[in-house]
Amino acid sequence: MTRQMLHPAERLRRLLRRVRRRGLRVIVLGIGNEMLGDDAVGHLLACDLANLAREGFLATGVGLAVENAGPLIRRHRADVVVLIDAATGIRRLPWGFVPISRLDSFCHSTHSVPLSLLVSVWKADNPALGVHFIGVTPYSNDFGSGLSPAVAAARTEIAAIFREVLD
């Protein structure tokens, strides 16, 4: 079964098991605007994971300023970067992996710099860097609203997988 055919939960477990087994340094960057309902999911998820007690693991909410994460990735000496954000176009499931080559078609509305360009810069700095993007389907981006029930459930599921494998 190819990576694309795996259920996203199983794909995330496999990625994190490989990280743990190989002793890789991983950084989770949570993207999102906390004022726009479901758009906050990545940022909130990173905050949920910030206290995960594992050497070589760092999770941080970057809000809308993901372009400022380059020095953090370099300083952490990351082997793997996991970006998490609200993303339209995820089919059939509430969340899933988006191929890095298709980032700009899924995530473009709130980012001043295209995510694909940032990934290219990070990989130019460290060609061995593995970058993965997890997109969560947003339902409501109403100003001042909280997460919709489906997005809150996805947040809980993703955080539980990280804890299950890395804690």
C-alpha positions as CSV (number, residue, x, y, z in Angstrom):
1,M,0.0,0.0,0.0
2,T,1.4,3.4,-1.0
3,R,1.7,6.4,1.4
4,Q,-1.2,8.1,-0.5
5,M,-3.5,5.1,0.0
6,L,-2.9,4.9,3.8
7,H,-5.5,6.4,6.1
8,P,-3.9,9.7,7.4
9,A,-4.0,8.5,11.0
10,E,-1.9,5.4,10.0
11,R,0.4,7.5,7.8
12,L,1.0,9.9,10.8
13,R,1.7,6.9,13.1
14,R,4.2,5.5,10.6
15,L,6.0,8.9,10.2
16,L,6.2,9.4,14.0
17,R,7.4,5.8,14.6
18,R,10.2,6.3,12.0
19,V,11.1,9.7,13.8
20,R,11.3,7.9,17.1
21,R,13.1,4.8,15.8
22,R,15.8,6.9,14.0
23,G,16.1,9.5,16.8
24,L,15.2,12.3,14.3
25,R,14.6,15.9,15.4
26,V,11.1,17.0,14.6
27,I,9.4,20.4,14.7
28,V,5.7,20.9,14.4
29,L,4.7,24.3,13.1
30,G,1.0,25.1,13.8
31,I,-0.3,27.7,11.3
32,G,-3.5,29.7,11.7
33,N,-5.4,32.7,12.8
34,E,-6.9,32.3,16.3
35,M,-9.6,34.9,15.5
36,L,-11.1,33.0,12.5
37,G,-12.7,29.9,13.9
38,D,-11.4,26.7,12.2
39,D,-8.5,28.6,10.7
40,A,-6.9,28.4,14.2
41,V,-6.6,24.6,14.2
42,G,-2.9,24.3,13.4
43,H,-1.9,26.9,15.8
44,L,-4.0,25.4,18.6
45,L,-2.7,21.9,17.8
46,A,0.9,23.0,18.1
47,C,0.0,24.6,21.5
48,D,-1.5,21.3,22.6
49,L,1.7,19.5,21.7
50,A,4.1,22.1,23.1
51,N,4.5,20.2,26.4
52,L,5.2,16.8,24.8
53,A,8.2,15.5,26.7
54,R,10.5,14.0,24.0
55,E,14.0,14.9,23.3
56,G,14.4,16.4,19.8
57,F,10.7,17.4,19.6
58,L,9.5,20.9,19.4
59,A,6.0,22.2,18.7
60,T,5.1,25.8,18.3
61,G,2.2,27.9,17.1
62,V,3.4,30.3,14.4
63,G,0.1,31.9,13.8
64,L,0.2,33.6,10.4
65,A,3.9,34.2,10.5
66,V,5.2,30.8,9.2
67,E,7.8,32.7,7.2
68,N,9.6,33.5,10.4
69,A,10.1,29.8,11.2
70,G,13.3,29.4,9.1
71,P,15.7,30.4,11.9
72,L,13.8,28.2,14.4
73,I,14.1,25.2,12.1
74,R,17.8,25.8,11.7
75,R,18.4,26.4,15.4
76,H,16.5,23.2,16.3
77,R,18.5,21.3,13.7
78,A,15.3,19.7,12.5
79,D,15.3,16.6,10.4
80,V,11.5,16.6,9.9
81,V,9.1,19.5,9.8
82,V,5.4,18.9,10.2
83,L,3.2,21.9,9.1
84,I,-0.4,21.8,10.3
85,D,-3.0,24.2,9.0
86,A,-6.6,24.5,7.9
87,A,-6.8,23.5,4.2
88,T,-9.6,23.2,1.7
89,G,-9.7,20.4,-0.8
90,I,-9.0,17.5,1.6
91,R,-11.3,14.8,0.2
92,R,-13.5,12.3,2.1
93,L,-11.8,12.7,5.4
94,P,-11.7,15.6,8.0
95,W,-7.9,15.8,7.8
96,G,-5.1,14.4,5.7
97,F,-1.6,14.9,4.2
98,V,-1.2,17.3,1.4
99,P,1.6,16.7,-1.0
100,I,4.2,19.4,-0.7
101,S,4.0,19.9,-4.5
102,R,0.3,20.9,-4.2
103,L,0.5,23.1,-1.1
104,D,-0.4,26.3,-2.9
105,S,-3.6,24.9,-4.4
106,F,-4.8,23.9,-0.9
107,C,-3.5,26.8,1.3
108,H,-3.3,30.2,-0.1
109,S,-5.7,32.6,1.4
110,T,-4.1,33.8,4.6
111,H,-0.4,33.4,3.8
112,S,1.7,36.3,2.5
113,V,4.4,34.0,1.2
114,P,3.4,30.8,-0.6
115,L,4.1,27.8,1.6
116,S,5.8,26.0,-1.3
117,L,8.4,28.8,-1.5
118,L,9.1,28.6,2.2
119,V,9.6,24.8,1.9
120,S,12.0,25.4,-1.0
121,V,14.0,27.8,1.1
122,W,14.2,25.5,4.1
123,K,15.2,22.6,1.8
124,A,17.9,24.7,0.1
125,D,19.3,25.3,3.6
126,N,19.0,21.6,4.5
127,P,18.5,19.3,1.5
128,A,17.8,16.3,3.7
129,L,14.9,18.0,5.6
130,G,11.7,16.1,5.4
131,V,8.7,18.3,5.2
132,H,5.1,17.1,5.7
133,F,1.9,19.0,5.6
134,I,-1.3,18.0,7.5
135,G,-4.4,19.9,6.4
136,V,-7.6,20.0,8.4
137,T,-10.8,20.7,6.5
138,P,-12.3,24.0,7.8
139,Y,-16.1,24.4,8.1
140,S,-16.4,27.9,9.6
141,N,-14.0,30.8,9.5
142,D,-16.3,33.3,11.2
143,F,-14.6,36.0,13.1
144,G,-14.5,35.3,16.8
145,S,-16.0,31.8,16.6
146,G,-14.4,28.7,18.1
147,L,-13.5,25.5,16.3
148,S,-16.4,23.6,14.7
149,P,-17.2,20.2,16.2
150,A,-15.6,18.3,13.3
151,V,-12.4,20.4,13.4
152,A,-12.2,20.1,17.2
153,A,-12.5,16.3,16.8
154,A,-9.7,16.3,14.2
155,R,-7.5,18.4,16.6
156,T,-8.1,15.8,19.3
157,E,-7.4,12.9,17.1
158,I,-4.1,14.3,15.7
159,A,-2.8,15.3,19.1
160,A,-3.7,11.9,20.5
161,I,-1.6,10.2,17.7
162,F,1.4,12.4,18.5
163,R,1.1,11.5,22.2
164,E,0.5,7.8,21.6
165,V,3.7,7.4,19.5
166,L,6.1,10.0,21.0
167,D,5.2,10.4,24.7
